[in-house]
Amino acid sequence: MRQALAILFAAVAVLRTAAADDTPPGWAFAADPPATQPAAKPTDDGAPKHVAHSKVALTAAQVRDPFNIPDWHPGDHPPAPDIVTHGKRPAILACGYCHLPNGQGRPENASLAGLPAAYIEQQVADFRTGARKSSLPSLRPPALMAGIAKAVSDDDVKIAAEYFASLKPKPWIRVIESATVPKTHVAGFMLVPDKGGEREPIGTRIVETPENLARTELRDSGSGFVAYVPPGSIADGRKIAATGGGKTIACSTCHGADLKGLGPAPRLAGRSPSYLVRQLYDIKDGARGGPSNTLMRDVVKTLSDDDFVAVAAYAASLKP
């Protein structure tokens, strides 16, 4: 009896360990901040706010309006369609609120600038059917996208997709290899530095944070991000991208030699490494399905978390 119980307890311990190992990495899946940690957002004192290189003035309330997006740099992109700038009340938030009017996006969502219109439409369709979801159900941004996908019309999706496909992506992520990184916490679905300025070992992760937190809080589409990656990860990722590293097929086979996209395969170059790791994890886990990911699941199933970090670090370091 004692031997049987010992075997049972050992099995339970193994299952618990496996479950813990299967937990999505918190640095890539920046979950909603707890009640004790308010989300990053500008102080609402009623005064007009300003950002660098812009003549626009907006109050904090205007910055937070997802049906009338803050567009600090209207000259940096073509005139955007109504679905991108205003959405449709009550359930369809303006596409440009999360993805920004120039399509550059943020770590918690996708950079859409320059992606094939058909690819963007397919992703919305996958969110609508439930084929695409997050490995962490409590993660709000993908859950919000799923709700919007169910409410938006095909015509509006096509209009938005064609707009974002027409945009030219710009350098947005500054990638730095470093053994230590600023200590961070989750605020506004991304990592932001602690006020103390302390540093800690990076380990097997990527720490992506705003270059200028105040401007990011104001949803300034002119202020990007810095991503700290482990030393040597860019070179390791370059090898996997070019050859598969002996574990899988080369990323360049489908995404192009420069990872700028090839046919229906999307651009990886210059995109958020946190986002890329999240997608690789979701595909391997089975949470992200749909026709475009059938082949990808076989590609990533042999890759480790270290490999995900390396590939994402390399891709993010490239010029988009």
N, C-alpha and C positions, 0 to 999 in steps of 0.2 A: 504493500500500500504506500509506504513512504517513498519507495523507488518510483512508483507511478506518479505520485504527487510532484516529486522532484522533476520528472520528465515534463509534466504538465507546466510547472512554473517556468522551466527553462524554455519551453515552446512559447509561452506567453511573453517572456522577455525578448525572445528573438523577434516575435511579431511586433512588439512595441518598438524595438530598435529599427525594424524595417519601416514601420509607419513614420518614425521620426526622420529616417533618411529620405523618405519620399515627400517630406514637407517641402513645398516650394521655397526657394531661398528668399528670405525677407528683404534682402537688398535689391532684388529684381522685382519682387512682388510687394511694392510699398503699400501695405494695407491701410485702410482708413485710420487716421490718428485716433487714439483713445480720447475720451471726453476731457481728460486732464491736459491734453496737448492740443490746443486749438490749431486748426489748419492755417497755413500761411496765407495771409491776405492783408491788404493795405488798411491802415487805420481810417475809419469812416468819420472824419471830422467835418465833412461838408466842403472842405477846401479843394480847389482844383489841383490835380496832380499833373506832373510833367515828367517826360523821359528825355534822354539825350537824343539829339538829332531829330527832334520833332517839334512842330509848332502846335500840336493838338493839346488841348487841356481837358481833362476828364475828372469827375469826382470818383470817389471809391465806389459809390452806388452805381455809377455808370460802368465802371470797370467790371462789376459783378453781374451785369445784365446779360444773360445768355441769349436774349432775343434781340439784342442790339450791340453787336460785338465791339469791343474797344479796338479801333484801328489806328494805331499811333503813326503808322507810316503808309498812308494810302497811295503814295507815289511809287511804292516798291513793288506793286503788283497791278495787274489789269483790273478794271472794274469787276467786282465780284457779284454773282447772281444773288438774288434775294434769299434763297435757301441757305447760302453760305453766310450771309451777314445778319439775317434775322430769324431763320428757321420758320416754324409755324407753331404758334401756341395751340394747346398747352403742352404737348408732349415732345415736339421736335425741336430740340435746341439747335441754334445756328451752328453749322459745321465749323465755321471759323472760330468759334469760341474756344473749343478744345484744340483743334488742329492749327489754329492761328490763320489769319487771312492770307498769309503767304505760304501756307501749307507746311511750314517747318515742323510743327508739332512740338511735343514735350515728352519727357521720359515716360509719363503715364499713358501716352497714346501714340498713334502712328504719325510719322512724317509722311505726308501724301504728295508733296511737291514732285512732279515729274513721273509719278507712277502711272502705268498704263491704265486708261479709263476702264477697260474691261476688267482688269484685276481689281480695281476699287469696287466696281459694281458687284463682282463675285463675292468679295469679303462682306459687303452689306447683306447680300443674300444668305451667306453662311451664318451671320449673326441672327438673321431673321428666322431661319429654320432651326437654330440651336446647334448646327453643326460646328460652329465656332463659339467657344466659350473659354473661360479661364480655369486653370487648374486650382485656383483659389476662389471659390464661389463668392466669398465676401469682398472680393476686390471690386470696388465700385465702378471705375471707368469702363471696363468691358461689360459689366451688367447694365450700365447706363446706355452704352452703345447698342446692346441687344434690344432694349426697350425702344430706342429711336428707330432701329431698323424695322421693327414690327409696325411702326406708325407711319413711316415715310413712304411716299409713293415712288413707283419705279421711275416716273418722269423726273422727279426731283433728284433721285439718286443719280440718274444719268447726267443731269445738268451739273450737279456738284462734282461728279467724277471727271467730266470733261474740263471743268474749270481747274481742278487741282492737277490734272494731267498736263495742262498747258503751262504750268509754272516751272521755272527752272530752280532746282534746289541750290542752296548756297552752303558753304562751310558753316557748321552749326555746333559741332562738338570738338573741343580741344582735348586730345587724349594725351595723358601723361603717365608714363611707367614710374611707379613709386612703391617702395616697400612699406611705407607708412602713409596714412591718409587722415584727413580731419575726422574727428568723431562727429557722427551725424545722428539725426532723428528724423522720423517721418512727419512731414507737414505738407498738406495739400497734395497728397499722393506722390510725393517725391522725397528724396533725401536732402536735408538742408543741414549745414554745419551747426554744431552746438556753439553757444556763445562763448564758452571758455577757450576755444581755440586749441584744445588738446588734440593729440594725434594718437593713432593706434596702428598695429600691423594690419596690412590689407588682407592677408590670407587668400583664399580662393574666392574672390568676389571682385566686382567693379563698383566703385563708388562714384556715382554721377550726380552732380549737384550744380545749381545755377552759378554762372559766372558772376552775376549781380543779383542777389536775392530780391532786393527792393524792386528792380525792374521786372524780374520774373513774376513777382506777386502782382504787379500791375498788368501782367499779360502782354509785355512788350515783345513784339515779334522781331525786334532788332537786337535782343540780348539772348545769347545762347548758353551753352553748358560746358562744364569741364568734367571729364571722366578720368578717374585714377584707375589704372589697371596694373596687375602684377608685373614685376620685371620679367622680361623675356616673353611675355604673352603675345606681343605683336608678331614677333618672329615665328612663334609656334602657330599662331593663327594663319600667317602667310603660307606656311607649309601645308596646313590642312586645306586651305582654300585652293592652293595650286595643285596638290597631289592627292589629297585625302588622308595624308599622313599614315598610310597603311591601314586605316580603320574604316574608311568609307570612300565614296567617290569625291572627286574634287568639287568644291563649291562653284568654281569657275565653269564647270561643265554646263550648268543651267543658268547661272547668274552672270556669265561673261568673265573674261580674263581680268577686268578691272572691277568686277562686282557692281557695275553700274546698271545691271539688268540686261536681259536678253529675251526678246519676244515677250511672252506672258510672265516670265519670271521677274519678280520685282528687284529694284535696286536695293543693295545692302550697303554700298559705300556711303560713308558719312552719316549713317543713321544712328539713333540712340542705341548704345550697347546694352543698356538695361532693357530696352524694348526688345532687342534682338534675342537676348538670353531668355526673356520671358516667352517669346514665341517658340524658340527651340524647345524649351521645357514643355510648353503646352502641346506641341506636336508630338514629342516623344511620349508624353503622358496620355495622349489620346484626347485631350480636351479640345484641341484645335483640329477639326476635321474639314470636310469639304473636298471637292474634286482636286483642288490645287495642292492638297497636302498628302494625298495618297502615296506619291513617290517620296515625298520628304520624310515620311515616317520611317521608311526603310533606310533612308540616308542617315538619320540622326540616332537611330536606335543603338548603334555601337559607340556613340560618343559619350564621354563623361562630362561632369560639370566643369572640370578643368578645360576640356576641349571647347565647351560652350563659351567659357570666358575668353579663351584665346581667339576663337573665330570672331566673336563680337568685338573684341578689342581691335583686331586687325581691320575688320570692316569699318568700324567707326573712325579709324585713323586715316582712311582714304578720302580723297577729295570727291565729293558727290558728282 
